[in-house]
Structures are given as structure tokens and as C-alpha cells.
Amino acid sequence: MSDYFEDRTPSAKKVIDIVLDRAKSILQIAALLLAGAWAVWRFDLFESPELEHRARLDGNVDWQERSDEACIGWFNLKFENIGKRSIMLESLTLSVWPFDPGQPDSPLSYVDVVDRVKETLAGRLAQKGMLEVKETPVKSVPTLVDGQNIVDRFTARYPPGVSDKTGLMFIAKRAPGKMLVFMAEGKSRPAGGTKVEPWYFHQVEYVCGESGYKSRAAELATQVRLQGHRCEGSMSTEQPKPDEPIWILKCANATYRVRIIPDTTRVERLQ
């Protein structure tokens, strides 16, 4: 009888094998769960954002001389799908406003372009969730170009990584020192989808690219040339005595002492 039970009692080796097989199965299941969790984490961190509806508006302004009174401008605009889903361009408009940044009240002052340009612009961006309006903008500025529809200049469908661009030509009267704000506003949606996302781009430019600023060196060089002297290449100035209207003008080819007195300018070449 004892031999009968002994023959059916598992040996220590069999018990160990059973335990190891079960441990192996548990580890395999844990590894699968861990791999799945890692895949989900990686998808949420890297892949999922790229599958979102994403686009980009970008541009720049180029200026060309036309006459003493006017210049030619090109507003170069680019729309690009930077996501991994095809999208449809629904609308695209261009607006232009005159812009005055004001005067600084500290060594460095932040200028909120949107806040200074126009109340209606701030309102439109606030409606799109692109701007939090906490108070009424300083003032409303007349629009030079108000929401010009330019969507027909662009492709309608954009697969991932595809872009389209165009150049918009305009003529501007010269106004040294005056500034403009160019604003492009677009809307797009995923191909086959209905959710519309807004995009916008703005750039501040001097009219005709002319800041109107003339350095002290440039002003003195003009006076030097009017008296028949040459001043070429890079220029710099220094004022030996701040309380006297005398400057040293250093040109690439010569150095001059320039004395500014009422109704006249005296120029002396030093070397």
C-alpha cells in the first residue's frame, strides 16, 4: 500500500518544474502588459499629438523701389500641413493696419501688437480662443485692407507635409518711420471631418522698409560731402566734449572734425 502512494507522489524536481512553468507564464503575461503600457504611453506622448489637426501659417514682406513717392511690396504667405492627417483649407484672409508702437516708458517695454492694432481684431481672436481679452484695447485703428479673401490662391487639400504659398503685390506711398501690421487669418479642418481650427500670422513692417532713422554719423557725412569732401565705407562718430557741438567723424577713407554752429557747418580734415 505504501508503494502505491509513493509512486503517485510528485517528486521535488517535478514540483520545481511546475513552479518554474507557472512563474514563466506570469512573467510572460507581465511582459506583455508592460509592453502594451509602454506602447500606449509612447503613442500618447509622440504619435497622438502628430495625428492631431495641425497647420502653420508663415510669411514675410519684401519691398522694391518704384519711385520717389511710392514702392512695391510683396506679402509672401505660406500655408503648411505639419500634422499626419490630410486637411482642407476652408478660408484665408489678409488684413493690413497702420501701427504705432508708442514711446517707451522704461528701458525695455513690451508691445502687444494685437492690443494696439484694432478692437475688432482682438474680438475676432478672442472668439476663436486665440486671445484672452482682459480689457478694451487702447484704440481702434482704421483698416487699410480689411479681411481680403485670398483662399482661392491656395490649394484646397493638403496631405501631410504638403504646403502651398503665394505672393500678394501692393503699392504703398513712401512714409519713412511709419509702420504697418500684416495679418493673415485662416481656417482648416481634417479631411472627412467637421472640426474647424483657426490659424493666424502677423508681421510688423516699416512702410517701404524705411525706418526714417538717420544716425549722427550719416548726418555728419552728408554735411561733409556737401562741402566737397569724401566719406566712404563704414562711419563712426565721437564727441570729445559733450557740452561742445564738435564731433570727430571717422570714415573708411578719412577722418574729419565737424563743428556744427547755427546756419553753418565747419569741416576740417584730420587725416
Secondary structure, 3 states (H helix, E strand, C coil): CHHHHHHHCCCHHHHHHHHHHHHHHHHHHHHHHHHHHHHHHHHHHHHHHHHCCCEEEEEEEEEEECCCCEEEEEEEEEEEECCCCCEEEEEEEEEEEEECCCCCCCCCCCCCHHHHHCHHHHHHHHHCCCCCCCCCCCCCCCCCEEEEECHHHCCCEECCCCEEEEEEEEEEECCCCCEEEEEEEEEEEECCCCCCEEEEEEEEEEHHHCCCCCCHHHHHHHHHHHCCCCCCCCCEEECCCCCCCEEEEECCCCEEEEEEECCEEEEEECC
